[in-house]
């Protein structure tokens, strides 16, 4: 067999790597869409809390499980296009 001929074949190890790569790609896509859904639900709950409670934004951030108030604000602004404080002022 020539080198060119061998390049066309898949060894059992490379086949396994390809299957793992496909599995990981599918897993990443599922994780990504799950993350999107989680952030959507958290944002909706944040909007409700900002409208109907007087809890400070830092408390809402912590309650919803964000790592920091700034992370909460970035995610909220990315989804709603205004900051949590602006949202509260507009909807109270």
VMD Tcl script that draws the C-alpha trace (Angstrom):
set ca {
  {0.00 0.00 0.00}
  {1.23 3.44 -0.83}
  {1.16 6.43 1.50}
  {-1.55 8.05 -0.65}
  {-3.65 4.90 -0.44}
  {-3.29 4.73 3.36}
  {-4.46 8.31 3.79}
  {-7.88 7.35 2.47}
  {-8.39 4.74 5.17}
  {-9.58 5.41 8.67}
  {-7.95 3.55 11.45}
  {-10.21 2.35 14.27}
  {-8.65 5.05 16.47}
  {-9.39 7.87 14.01}
  {-12.95 6.58 13.52}
  {-13.41 6.70 17.27}
  {-12.03 10.26 17.37}
  {-14.45 11.31 14.62}
  {-17.40 9.81 16.47}
  {-16.29 11.55 19.67}
  {-15.94 14.85 17.81}
  {-19.47 14.53 16.40}
  {-20.83 13.60 19.84}
  {-19.07 16.57 21.45}
  {-20.38 18.92 18.76}
  {-23.96 17.72 19.34}
  {-23.45 17.95 23.09}
  {-22.15 21.53 22.78}
  {-25.16 22.52 20.70}
  {-27.54 21.00 23.24}
  {-25.69 22.70 26.08}
  {-25.74 25.97 24.19}
  {-29.49 25.86 23.60}
  {-30.05 24.83 27.20}
  {-27.95 27.78 28.34}
  {-29.97 30.10 26.12}
  {-33.21 28.75 27.61}
  {-31.90 29.14 31.16}
  {-30.84 32.75 30.54}
  {-34.22 33.43 28.95}
  {-36.06 32.08 32.01}
  {-33.78 33.97 34.40}
  {-34.33 37.18 32.44}
  {-38.10 36.75 32.52}
  {-38.00 36.17 36.28}
  {-35.73 39.19 36.70}
  {-38.21 41.34 34.77}
  {-41.01 40.16 37.05}
  {-38.97 40.86 40.18}
  {-37.90 44.28 38.93}
  {-41.51 45.22 38.23}
  {-43.25 43.85 41.27}
  {-40.71 43.83 44.09}
  {-38.54 46.38 45.78}
  {-35.59 44.00 46.14}
  {-32.26 45.60 45.28}
  {-30.77 44.59 41.94}
  {-27.84 42.95 43.74}
  {-30.28 40.76 45.68}
  {-32.13 39.80 42.47}
  {-28.82 38.95 40.84}
  {-27.84 36.71 43.74}
  {-31.30 35.14 43.99}
  {-31.19 34.19 40.29}
  {-27.76 32.60 40.69}
  {-25.60 35.02 38.73}
  {-21.92 35.08 39.66}
  {-21.99 38.86 40.16}
  {-24.32 41.83 39.72}
  {-22.24 42.97 36.74}
  {-22.71 39.59 35.02}
  {-26.44 39.83 35.68}
  {-26.53 43.34 34.21}
  {-24.61 42.27 31.08}
  {-26.91 39.28 30.45}
  {-30.02 41.34 31.15}
  {-28.95 44.18 28.88}
  {-28.01 41.76 26.10}
  {-31.51 40.26 26.17}
  {-33.67 43.31 26.99}
  {-31.49 46.12 25.53}
  {-31.63 48.20 28.71}
  {-30.06 47.77 32.13}
  {-32.01 46.29 35.05}
  {-32.15 49.75 36.67}
  {-33.54 51.34 33.51}
  {-36.07 48.51 33.20}
  {-37.24 49.05 36.77}
  {-37.62 52.82 36.27}
  {-39.57 52.30 33.05}
  {-41.96 49.66 34.40}
  {-42.75 50.70 37.96}
}
mol new
graphics top color blue
foreach p $ca { graphics top sphere $p radius 0.5 }
foreach p [lrange $ca 0 end-1] q [lrange $ca 1 end] { graphics top cylinder $p $q radius 0.2 }
display resetview
